[in-house]
Amino acid sequence: MKTTDLVKTATKFIELHTDQSYQESKIEAEEIFMHVLGMSKPKMYSNSSISMTEDEEKQISYILNKRKNDKPLSYILKNHLFYKHNFYVDEGVLIPRSETESIIDQILVKGDELYKENNRCSFLDAGCGSGCVGITIAIERPKWNVVLSDISMEAIIISKKNSQLLNQNNIKLVCGDWLKPFRANSFDFIFSNPPYISISDHRVDKSVLHNEPSSAIFSGIDGLDDIKEIIKSSKKILSDRGMLFMENGINQTNKISHLLESNEFTDISIHLDYNNHNRFTSSRKK
């Protein structure tokens, strides 16, 4: 059967049974075929037709039926592409978002500034989940000292698995509640993508609600419980003029800026995601 026809059929199936657009569904369909056939996208399309084994046909049918039941593709494939690398993911951690991926380059720019000032950069990914941010930073900046922490031992195990898969040795893993395990002045740069959705927010996609860990999504009545804890603790844990960089909800910017100011943080900046939403806030310890 023609390659384009196979992908088109799978795309229409995904579009019909999910809330995704045709283009989003096509990206997933291509990913499914590449995963099952073990081919790159160019190689897959360079063949005018694909001859599949019975086992490969069953695999694709299985994956499509899982998607029909609203299971995220990343959990089905146990894999998610983030920045430049593939990461193992399962239901124990949040699926990495493209919004988070979009800020990696800015984190590197800010960290390079710190490295130039201090001739070092000790970096913490607090609430690391799959480890996608911290491990990516460790890959891109091997001279930095990188620590990944999470209160979930399951997340730490997955992060360790990903660090091994990507052969990263400049990483330490710590299981603990936000910044509580760390001493004063331990880090030059703290990044966190904490839970920031209000428990009363009913706009969360049903696929997210039914599949992803709620502890990585919701944070109190206003969605700011964990962010407040991180800001308060960062004052002690950061080195002088150290940087705090957080992901947040698009409507939380003003409140977070006030929280940072009241905790004596300076150089407060708002950063946009790829949709031009106020998605990140950076600041420095006074």
ZAKOLVEX-51094 format. One line per 4 residues: number of its first residue (from 1); for each residue x, z, y of N, C-alpha, C. Coordinates in Angstrom, 2 decimals. Layout:
# ZAKOLVEX-51094
NUM> X,Z,Y,X,Z,Y,X,Z,Y ~ ...
This chain:
# ZAKOLVEX-51094
1> 0.85,0.00,-1.20,0.00,0.00,0.00,0.88,0.00,1.24 ~ 0.41,-0.66,2.29,1.19,-0.74,3.51,1.44,0.65,4.09 ~ 2.64,0.84,4.60,3.01,2.13,5.20,2.06,2.49,6.33 ~ 1.81,1.53,7.21,0.95,1.80,8.37,-0.47,2.18,7.94
5> -0.96,1.58,6.87,-2.31,1.89,6.39,-2.37,3.30,5.80 ~ -1.31,3.69,5.07,-1.26,5.04,4.50,-1.27,6.10,5.59 ~ -0.43,5.89,6.59,-0.34,6.84,7.70,-1.66,6.86,8.48 ~ -2.26,5.70,8.67,-3.51,5.61,9.41,-4.64,6.35,8.69
9> -4.70,6.20,7.38,-5.73,6.89,6.59,-5.57,8.40,6.68 ~ -4.33,8.87,6.54,-4.06,10.31,6.64,-4.35,10.83,8.04 ~ -4.02,10.03,9.04,-4.26,10.42,10.43,-5.75,10.63,10.68 ~ -6.57,9.70,10.23,-8.02,9.80,10.43,-8.60,11.00,9.69
13> -8.04,11.30,8.52,-8.48,12.48,7.76,-8.20,13.76,8.54 ~ -6.99,13.88,9.06,-6.60,15.07,9.82,-7.43,15.19,11.09 ~ -7.61,14.08,11.80,-8.41,14.10,13.03,-9.84,14.53,12.76 ~ -10.40,14.06,11.63,-11.79,14.39,11.28,-11.97,15.87,10.96
17> -10.96,16.46,10.32,-11.12,17.82,9.80,-10.42,18.90,10.63 ~ -9.83,18.52,11.75,-9.21,19.50,12.66,-9.69,19.24,14.08 ~ -9.23,20.07,15.00,-9.58,19.90,16.41,-8.56,19.05,17.15 ~ -7.68,18.38,16.44,-6.59,17.66,17.07,-7.00,16.25,17.50
21> -6.25,15.73,18.47,-6.45,14.36,18.92,-5.90,13.39,17.87 ~ -6.19,12.10,18.06,-5.67,11.09,17.13,-4.15,11.09,17.15 ~ -3.54,11.18,18.34,-2.09,11.14,18.44,-1.45,12.36,17.79 ~ -2.03,13.54,18.00,-1.52,14.75,17.35,-1.64,14.64,15.82
25> -2.76,14.07,15.38,-3.00,13.90,13.95,-2.02,12.90,13.35 ~ -1.68,11.86,14.10,-0.73,10.87,13.62,0.67,11.49,13.45 ~ 1.06,12.33,14.40,2.36,13.01,14.30,2.40,13.85,13.02 ~ 1.31,14.57,12.73,1.25,15.38,11.51,1.29,14.50,10.25
29> 0.53,13.40,10.27,0.50,12.51,9.11,1.90,11.97,8.81 ~ 2.61,11.57,9.86,3.97,11.07,9.67,4.88,12.16,9.11 ~ 4.70,13.38,9.61,5.52,14.50,9.13,5.27,14.78,7.66 ~ 4.01,14.67,7.25,3.67,14.90,5.84,4.36,13.87,4.94
33> 4.27,12.60,5.30,4.89,11.55,4.49,6.41,11.68,4.47 ~ 7.01,12.01,5.62,8.46,12.18,5.66,8.89,13.33,4.77 ~ 8.11,14.42,4.79,8.42,15.61,3.99,8.32,15.30,2.49 ~ 7.24,14.68,2.07,7.01,14.42,0.66,7.95,13.35,0.12
37> 8.18,12.30,0.91,9.01,11.19,0.45,10.49,11.40,0.69 ~ 10.82,12.42,1.51,12.22,12.69,1.81,12.86,11.58,2.62 ~ 12.09,11.04,3.55,12.57,9.93,4.37,12.52,10.28,5.85 ~ 13.41,9.68,6.62,13.32,9.78,8.07,12.20,8.85,8.55
41> 11.75,9.05,9.75,10.68,8.20,10.30,11.10,6.73,10.38 ~ 12.30,6.41,10.92,12.71,4.99,10.96,12.77,4.35,9.57 ~ 13.28,5.10,8.58,13.39,4.54,7.24,12.01,4.32,6.64 ~ 11.10,5.26,6.91,9.75,5.14,6.37,9.06,3.88,6.89
45> 9.20,3.63,8.20,8.54,2.47,8.79,9.31,1.17,8.58 ~ 10.57,1.30,8.18,11.34,0.07,7.91,10.87,-0.59,6.62 ~ 10.21,0.20,5.77,9.60,-0.36,4.56,8.17,-0.77,4.86 ~ 7.84,-2.02,4.66,6.49,-2.50,4.98,5.44,-1.85,4.09
49> 5.86,-1.42,2.91,4.94,-0.74,2.01,5.67,0.40,1.30 ~ 4.89,1.40,0.85,5.45,2.55,0.17,4.88,2.62,-1.25 ~ 5.77,2.77,-2.20,5.36,2.96,-3.59,5.58,4.42,-3.94 ~ 4.49,5.16,-4.17,4.59,6.59,-4.43,4.36,6.90,-5.90
53> 5.02,7.95,-6.36,4.80,8.43,-7.72,3.49,9.22,-7.74 ~ 3.02,9.49,-8.93,1.79,10.27,-9.08,1.97,11.67,-8.49 ~ 3.15,12.23,-8.70,3.43,13.57,-8.18,3.41,13.57,-6.64 ~ 3.97,12.54,-6.03,3.98,12.44,-4.55,2.57,12.28,-4.01
57> 1.75,11.51,-4.69,0.36,11.34,-4.27,-0.39,12.67,-4.34 ~ -0.13,13.45,-5.40,-0.77,14.76,-5.55,-0.32,15.72,-4.45 ~ 0.97,15.67,-4.10,1.48,16.53,-3.04,0.80,16.24,-1.70 ~ 0.68,14.95,-1.38,0.05,14.57,-0.12,-1.42,14.97,-0.11
61> -2.10,14.77,-1.23,-3.51,15.17,-1.34,-3.66,16.68,-1.16 ~ -2.74,17.44,-1.78,-2.76,18.90,-1.67,-2.58,19.34,-0.21 ~ -1.61,18.75,0.46,-1.33,19.12,1.86,-2.51,18.79,2.75 ~ -3.10,17.61,2.57,-4.24,17.20,3.40,-5.44,18.12,3.18
65> -5.66,18.54,1.94,-6.78,19.44,1.67,-6.55,20.82,2.26 ~ -5.28,21.26,2.28,-4.94,22.52,2.95,-5.23,22.41,4.45 ~ -4.89,21.28,5.04,-5.17,21.06,6.47,-6.68,21.03,6.71 ~ -7.42,20.47,5.77,-8.89,20.43,5.88,-9.45,21.84,5.97
69> -8.78,22.79,5.31,-9.21,24.19,5.34,-8.57,24.97,6.49 ~ -8.04,24.24,7.46,-7.56,24.82,8.71,-6.25,25.58,8.60 ~ -5.49,25.33,7.55,-4.17,25.97,7.44,-3.16,25.14,8.24 ~ -2.38,25.79,9.13,-1.41,25.05,9.94,-0.37,24.33,9.07
73> -0.02,23.13,9.48,0.91,22.32,8.70,2.26,23.01,8.51 ~ 2.73,23.70,9.54,4.03,24.38,9.45,4.05,25.41,8.32 ~ 2.91,26.11,8.11,2.83,27.08,7.02,2.74,26.39,5.66 ~ 2.09,25.23,5.62,1.98,24.49,4.36,3.35,23.98,3.93
77> 4.08,23.39,4.88,5.39,22.81,4.58,6.50,23.85,4.58 ~ 6.19,25.07,5.09,7.20,26.13,5.23,8.36,25.65,6.10 ~ 8.03,24.90,7.12,9.07,24.30,7.94,8.52,23.96,9.33 ~ 9.38,24.16,10.35,8.97,23.78,11.71,10.20,23.35,12.51
81> 10.10,22.19,13.13,11.19,21.69,13.96,11.12,22.35,15.33 ~ 12.23,22.99,15.73,12.30,23.64,17.04,13.60,23.25,17.71 ~ 13.50,22.68,18.89,14.64,22.20,19.66,15.35,21.10,18.87 ~ 16.40,21.40,18.13,17.10,20.36,17.37,17.17,20.64,15.88
85> 16.54,21.75,15.44,16.77,22.20,14.07,15.46,22.56,13.37 ~ 15.49,22.46,12.04,14.35,22.86,11.22,14.48,24.33,10.84 ~ 13.37,25.07,11.03,13.33,26.50,10.72,12.29,26.77,9.63 ~ 12.63,27.68,8.74,11.66,28.14,7.75,10.64,29.04,8.45
89> 9.36,28.83,8.17,8.31,29.71,8.69,7.27,29.94,7.60 ~ 6.68,31.12,7.62,5.51,31.38,6.79,4.58,32.31,7.56 ~ 3.53,32.78,6.88,2.49,33.55,7.58,2.98,34.88,8.13 ~ 4.20,35.25,7.85,4.75,36.51,8.36,5.21,36.44,9.80
93> 5.32,35.21,10.33,5.78,35.04,11.71,4.92,34.01,12.44 ~ 4.94,34.12,13.75,4.24,33.15,14.59,4.92,31.78,14.47 ~ 4.12,30.72,14.48,4.68,29.38,14.48,5.29,29.11,15.86 ~ 6.55,28.69,15.93,7.18,28.41,17.24,6.37,27.39,18.03
97> 6.26,27.62,19.35,5.49,26.73,20.21,6.40,25.82,21.01 ~ 5.88,24.64,21.33,6.64,23.70,22.14,6.88,24.24,23.54 ~ 5.98,25.11,24.03,6.18,25.73,25.35,7.47,26.54,25.35 ~ 7.69,27.30,24.28,8.91,28.10,24.17,10.14,27.20,24.06
101> 10.02,26.15,23.30,11.11,25.19,23.14,11.52,24.60,24.48 ~ 10.53,24.40,25.37,10.80,23.73,26.64,11.68,24.53,27.58 ~ 11.84,25.83,27.31,12.61,26.66,28.23,14.04,26.91,27.75 ~ 14.41,26.44,26.58,15.73,26.70,26.02,16.83,26.26,26.98
105> 16.72,25.06,27.53,17.77,24.55,28.42,17.95,25.44,29.64 ~ 16.84,25.98,30.17,16.93,26.86,31.33,17.58,28.19,30.97 ~ 17.28,28.69,29.78,17.93,29.92,29.31,19.44,29.71,29.22 ~ 19.85,28.56,28.72,21.28,28.26,28.61,21.94,28.20,29.98
109> 21.25,27.60,30.95,21.79,27.51,32.32,21.98,28.91,32.89 ~ 20.97,29.76,32.77,21.06,31.13,33.31,22.13,31.94,32.57 ~ 22.22,31.76,31.26,23.23,32.47,30.50,24.64,32.03,30.84 ~ 24.79,30.74,31.11,26.11,30.22,31.51,26.56,30.85,32.84
113> 25.59,31.07,33.73,25.92,31.72,35.01,26.44,33.13,34.76 ~ 25.77,33.85,33.86,26.22,35.21,33.52,27.60,35.19,32.87 ~ 27.79,34.24,31.98,29.07,34.13,31.28,30.20,33.87,32.27 ~ 29.94,33.04,33.27,30.94,32.73,34.30,31.25,33.96,35.14
117> 30.23,34.78,35.42,30.42,35.98,36.23,31.21,37.06,35.47 ~ 30.89,37.23,34.18,31.41,38.37,33.43,32.40,38.02,32.33 ~ 32.59,36.72,32.11,33.43,36.24,31.01,32.91,36.71,29.66 ~ 31.59,36.87,29.59,30.92,37.24,28.35,29.41,37.05,28.54
121> 28.69,36.97,27.42,27.24,37.03,27.47,26.74,37.61,26.16 ~ 26.26,38.85,26.26,25.66,39.51,25.12,24.15,39.29,25.22 ~ 23.60,38.58,24.24,22.23,38.06,24.32,21.33,38.69,23.27 ~ 20.15,39.15,23.68,19.16,39.71,22.75,17.89,38.89,22.77
125> 17.45,38.48,21.58,16.13,37.88,21.40,15.24,38.99,20.85 ~ 14.47,39.62,21.74,13.66,40.79,21.39,12.29,40.34,20.89 ~ 11.94,40.73,19.66,10.71,40.24,19.04,10.94,38.83,18.54 ~ 11.98,38.66,17.73,12.51,37.33,17.41,11.62,36.49,16.51
129> 10.73,37.11,15.73,9.89,36.33,14.82,10.74,35.54,13.84 ~ 10.59,34.22,13.84,11.36,33.35,12.94,12.82,33.26,13.33 ~ 13.15,33.74,14.53,14.53,33.66,15.02,14.87,32.36,15.71 ~ 13.84,31.53,15.97,14.10,30.18,16.48,14.84,30.18,17.82
133> 14.49,31.10,18.72,15.15,31.12,20.03,16.58,31.65,19.90 ~ 16.72,32.83,19.33,18.05,33.45,19.23,19.03,32.61,18.43 ~ 18.58,32.04,17.33,19.47,31.23,16.50,19.84,29.94,17.23 ~ 18.89,29.35,17.93,19.19,28.15,18.72,20.24,28.45,19.79
137> 20.09,29.60,20.44,21.07,30.01,21.46,22.45,30.21,20.82 ~ 22.47,30.84,19.65,23.75,31.07,18.95,24.42,29.76,18.56 ~ 23.61,28.77,18.19,24.17,27.45,17.84,24.74,26.77,19.08 ~ 23.98,26.81,20.17,24.39,26.12,21.39,25.54,26.82,22.11
141> 25.63,28.15,21.95,26.66,28.94,22.64,27.35,29.87,21.65 ~ 28.24,29.34,20.83,28.89,30.14,19.79,29.77,31.27,20.32 ~ 30.15,31.23,21.59,30.99,32.29,22.16,30.16,33.51,22.60 ~ 28.86,33.36,22.67,28.01,34.48,23.06,27.82,35.40,21.85
145> 27.63,36.69,22.12,27.25,37.64,21.08,25.72,37.71,21.04 ~ 25.13,37.32,19.93,23.67,37.18,19.85,23.10,38.19,18.86 ~ 22.06,38.91,19.31,21.36,39.88,18.47,19.89,39.49,18.41 ~ 19.31,39.54,17.22,17.89,39.29,17.02,17.24,40.59,16.56
149> 16.13,40.97,17.20,15.45,42.19,16.80,13.95,41.95,16.66 ~ 13.34,42.73,15.76,11.89,42.67,15.58,11.45,43.94,14.87 ~ 10.23,44.38,15.18,9.71,45.58,14.52,9.29,45.27,13.10 ~ 9.05,44.00,12.80,8.62,43.57,11.48,9.81,43.26,10.58
153> 9.93,43.96,9.47,11.01,43.68,8.53,10.83,42.29,7.92 ~ 9.57,41.86,7.78,9.31,40.52,7.27,9.90,39.46,8.20 ~ 9.76,39.67,9.52,10.34,38.75,10.49,11.86,38.76,10.42 ~ 12.44,39.93,10.25,13.91,40.04,10.15,14.41,39.29,8.92
157> 13.69,39.39,7.81,14.08,38.68,6.59,14.02,37.17,6.80 ~ 12.98,36.71,7.48,12.84,35.27,7.76,13.92,34.81,8.72 ~ 14.22,35.62,9.74,15.29,35.28,10.68,16.64,35.19,9.97 ~ 16.87,36.13,9.05,18.12,36.11,8.28,18.20,34.84,7.43
161> 17.08,34.48,6.82,17.03,33.25,6.01,17.37,32.04,6.87 ~ 16.82,31.99,8.09,17.09,30.85,8.97,18.52,30.82,9.46 ~ 19.09,31.99,9.73,20.49,32.03,10.17,21.42,31.55,9.06 ~ 21.05,31.86,7.81,21.84,31.40,6.66,21.67,29.90,6.44
165> 20.43,29.42,6.57,20.17,27.99,6.40,20.94,27.15,7.41 ~ 21.11,27.70,8.61,21.78,26.97,9.68,23.24,27.40,9.84 ~ 23.72,28.21,8.90,25.14,28.60,8.85,25.63,29.25,10.14 ~ 24.84,30.16,10.67,25.23,30.86,11.90,25.73,32.25,11.57
169> 26.98,32.51,11.96,27.60,33.80,11.66,27.75,34.70,12.89 ~ 27.46,34.16,14.09,27.60,34.96,15.32,26.29,35.64,15.69 ~ 25.59,36.16,14.68,24.27,36.76,14.89,24.20,38.11,14.17 ~ 23.61,39.10,14.85,23.31,40.38,14.22,21.79,40.56,14.23
173> 21.27,41.21,13.20,19.84,41.42,13.05,19.53,42.92,13.06 ~ 18.52,43.30,13.86,18.15,44.71,13.98,16.64,44.83,13.84 ~ 16.18,45.72,12.97,14.76,46.00,12.83,14.42,47.23,13.66 ~ 13.55,47.06,14.66,13.20,48.18,15.52,12.14,47.81,16.52
177> 11.58,48.82,17.17,10.49,48.66,18.12,11.04,48.27,19.50 ~ 10.91,46.99,19.83,11.40,46.44,21.09,12.83,46.88,21.39 ~ 13.08,47.60,22.47,14.45,47.91,22.86,14.90,49.32,22.47 ~ 14.06,50.02,21.73,14.36,51.41,21.38,15.65,51.61,20.58
181> 16.06,50.65,19.74,17.29,50.89,18.95,18.58,50.78,19.75 ~ 18.51,50.32,21.00,19.74,49.94,21.70,20.15,50.95,22.78 ~ 21.46,51.05,22.98,22.02,51.96,23.97,21.97,51.35,25.37 ~ 22.21,52.17,26.36,22.24,51.70,27.75,23.34,50.65,27.93
185> 23.06,49.68,28.79,24.03,48.63,29.14,24.50,47.81,27.93 ~ 23.62,47.60,26.96,24.00,46.90,25.74,24.03,45.38,25.87 ~ 23.20,44.83,26.80,23.05,43.38,26.85,23.14,42.84,28.27 ~ 23.69,41.63,28.37,23.73,40.93,29.66,22.49,40.08,29.86
189> 21.82,39.72,28.76,20.68,38.81,28.82,19.68,39.22,27.74 ~ 18.45,39.51,28.17,17.38,39.79,27.22,16.31,38.72,27.37 ~ 16.00,38.06,26.26,14.87,37.12,26.24,13.81,37.69,25.31 ~ 12.55,37.51,25.69,11.47,37.92,24.79,10.25,37.02,24.97
193> 9.68,36.66,23.85,8.38,35.99,23.83,7.43,36.96,23.13 ~ 6.95,37.96,23.87,6.15,39.02,23.26,4.68,38.60,23.13 ~ 3.87,39.38,22.43,2.43,39.14,22.46,1.93,39.31,23.91 ~ 1.08,38.39,24.37,0.60,38.54,25.75,-0.87,38.11,25.94
197> -1.61,38.06,24.83,-3.02,37.68,24.90,-3.88,38.94,24.89 ~ -4.89,38.99,25.75,-5.81,40.12,25.77,-6.62,40.18,24.48 ~ -6.87,41.39,24.00,-7.64,41.54,22.76,-9.08,41.07,22.92 ~ -9.54,40.92,24.16,-10.91,40.45,24.40,-10.98,38.95,24.71
201> -9.84,38.27,24.60,-9.80,36.83,24.89,-10.35,36.06,23.69 ~ -11.48,35.36,23.91,-12.14,34.63,22.83,-11.77,33.15,22.80 ~ -10.79,32.77,23.59,-10.40,31.36,23.65,-9.32,31.00,22.63 ~ -8.85,31.98,21.90,-7.80,31.72,20.92,-8.34,30.83,19.81
205> -7.60,29.77,19.49,-8.01,28.81,18.47,-8.25,29.51,17.13 ~ -9.30,29.10,16.44,-9.67,29.75,15.17,-8.57,29.62,14.11 ~ -7.83,28.52,14.16,-6.73,28.33,13.22,-5.65,29.39,13.43 ~ -5.40,29.73,14.70,-4.43,30.78,15.03,-4.96,32.13,14.57
209> -6.22,32.42,14.87,-6.82,33.70,14.50,-6.80,33.94,13.00 ~ -7.07,32.90,12.23,-7.23,33.05,10.79,-5.92,33.00,10.02 ~ -4.84,32.54,10.67,-3.61,32.32,9.92,-2.38,33.05,10.45 ~ -2.26,33.21,11.76,-1.03,33.76,12.32,-1.15,35.27,12.55
213> -0.04,36.00,12.50,-0.09,37.47,12.61,-0.61,37.93,13.98 ~ -1.68,38.70,13.97,-2.30,39.15,15.21,-1.37,40.02,16.03 ~ -0.46,40.73,15.37,0.49,41.60,16.08,1.43,40.82,16.97 ~ 1.58,39.51,16.71,2.45,38.65,17.52,1.68,37.91,18.59
217> 0.36,38.18,18.67,-0.51,37.44,19.60,-1.12,38.35,20.66 ~ -1.72,39.46,20.23,-2.51,40.30,21.13,-1.74,41.53,21.59 ~ -2.02,41.92,22.86,-1.30,43.06,23.44,-2.17,43.82,24.44 ~ -3.11,44.60,23.93,-3.91,45.46,24.79,-5.00,44.75,25.56
221> -5.65,45.49,26.44,-6.81,44.99,27.17,-6.46,43.84,28.11 ~ -5.31,43.93,28.76,-4.93,42.87,29.71,-3.82,41.98,29.19 ~ -3.40,42.20,27.96,-2.33,41.38,27.37,-0.94,41.77,27.82 ~ -0.82,42.88,28.55,0.46,43.23,29.15,1.13,44.48,28.57
225> 0.54,45.06,27.53,1.10,46.30,26.98,2.57,46.16,26.60 ~ 2.89,45.11,25.85,4.26,44.95,25.38,5.20,44.52,26.50 ~ 4.71,43.69,27.40,5.53,43.26,28.54,5.91,44.46,29.41 ~ 4.96,45.37,29.62,5.25,46.58,30.40,6.35,47.40,29.74
229> 6.27,47.53,28.42,7.28,48.29,27.67,8.65,47.63,27.78 ~ 8.69,46.32,27.67,9.96,45.59,27.75,10.59,45.74,29.12 ~ 9.80,45.60,30.16,10.32,45.72,31.54,10.88,47.12,31.77 ~ 10.12,48.12,31.38,10.54,49.51,31.58,11.85,49.81,30.84
233> 11.94,49.36,29.60,13.13,49.64,28.79,14.34,48.81,29.22 ~ 14.09,47.61,29.72,15.19,46.71,30.09,16.04,47.28,31.22 ~ 15.44,48.08,32.08,16.20,48.69,33.19,17.41,49.46,32.67 ~ 17.23,50.10,31.53,18.30,50.91,30.95,19.22,50.07,30.06
237> 18.65,49.16,29.31,19.40,48.44,28.26,20.27,47.33,28.84 ~ 19.86,46.73,29.95,20.63,45.65,30.56,21.88,46.16,31.27 ~ 22.91,45.36,31.27,24.10,45.66,32.07,23.79,45.39,33.54 ~ 24.67,45.80,34.43,24.46,45.58,35.86,24.29,44.09,36.14
241> 23.25,43.76,36.88,22.91,42.37,37.23,22.56,41.54,36.00 ~ 22.23,42.21,34.88,21.80,41.51,33.68,20.46,40.85,33.88 ~ 20.15,39.87,33.05,18.95,39.06,33.23,17.89,39.36,32.17 ~ 16.64,39.44,32.64,15.48,39.57,31.76,14.66,38.29,31.90
245> 14.38,37.64,30.79,13.68,36.36,30.79,12.55,36.47,29.77 ~ 11.29,36.37,30.24,10.15,36.57,29.35,9.18,35.40,29.40 ~ 8.58,35.12,28.24,7.44,34.21,28.21,6.19,35.03,28.47 ~ 5.20,34.44,29.15,3.98,35.17,29.48,2.79,34.23,29.59
249> 1.60,34.81,29.74,0.39,34.02,29.93,0.39,33.36,31.30 ~ -0.31,32.23,31.40,-0.26,31.45,32.64,-0.93,32.15,33.82 ~ -1.77,33.14,33.55,-2.46,33.85,34.64,-1.88,35.25,34.88 ~ -0.71,35.53,34.31,-0.14,36.88,34.41,1.02,36.96,35.40
253> 1.38,35.84,36.01,2.59,35.79,36.82,2.62,36.82,37.93 ~ 1.56,36.92,38.69,1.54,37.85,39.83,1.68,39.30,39.38 ~ 0.96,39.67,38.34,1.03,41.04,37.84,2.43,41.36,37.33 ~ 3.04,40.42,36.62,4.38,40.64,36.08,5.40,40.74,37.20
257> 5.26,39.91,38.20,6.18,39.97,39.35,6.10,41.33,40.03 ~ 4.90,41.86,40.17,4.73,43.20,40.78,5.34,44.28,39.88 ~ 5.17,44.14,38.56,5.76,45.10,37.63,7.28,45.09,37.73 ~ 7.85,43.90,37.84,9.30,43.77,37.95,9.80,44.38,39.26
261> 9.09,44.10,40.34,9.48,44.66,41.65,9.42,46.18,41.63 ~ 8.36,46.73,41.04,8.20,48.19,41.00,9.25,48.85,40.11 ~ 9.86,48.07,39.23,10.94,48.58,38.38,12.31,48.16,38.89 ~ 12.35,47.74,40.14,13.59,47.43,40.88,14.35,46.23,40.33
265> 13.63,45.25,39.77,14.26,43.99,39.40,14.26,43.05,40.60 ~ 15.28,42.22,40.69,15.41,41.29,41.82,15.51,39.85,41.30 ~ 15.67,38.92,42.23,15.82,37.49,41.88,14.71,37.02,40.94 ~ 13.48,37.42,41.24,12.35,37.07,40.37,11.99,35.60,40.56
269> 11.96,34.87,39.45,11.65,33.44,39.49,10.60,33.10,38.43 ~ 9.75,32.15,38.78,8.73,31.66,37.86,9.17,30.31,37.32 ~ 9.01,30.11,36.03,9.42,28.85,35.40,8.21,28.20,34.72 ~ 8.13,26.89,34.84,6.99,26.14,34.32,7.25,25.64,32.90
273> 6.18,25.50,32.12,6.32,24.84,30.82,6.09,23.34,31.01 ~ 6.05,22.58,29.93,5.94,21.13,30.04,4.59,20.67,30.57 ~ 3.61,21.58,30.63,2.30,21.27,31.23,2.22,21.74,32.68 ~ 3.39,22.16,33.23,3.45,22.67,34.61,2.62,23.94,34.80
277> 2.54,24.76,33.76,1.90,26.06,33.85,2.96,27.14,34.07 ~ 2.59,28.20,34.78,3.50,29.33,35.00,3.66,30.11,33.70 ~ 4.66,29.73,32.91,4.77,30.24,31.55,5.89,31.26,31.35 ~ 6.85,31.32,32.27,8.00,32.20,32.09,8.35,32.90,33.40
281> 8.90,34.11,33.27,9.36,34.87,34.44,10.77,35.38,34.17 ~ 11.68,35.09,35.08,13.04,35.62,34.95,13.34,36.54,36.12 ~ 14.24,37.48,35.90,14.62,38.43,36.95,15.95,39.05,36.57 ~ 16.53,39.79,37.52,17.82,40.45,37.25,17.74,41.92,37.61
285> 18.48,42.71,36.83,18.55,44.14,37.08,19.26,44.39,38.41 ~ 18.68,45.26,39.20,19.25,45.54,40.52,20.58,46.22,40.39
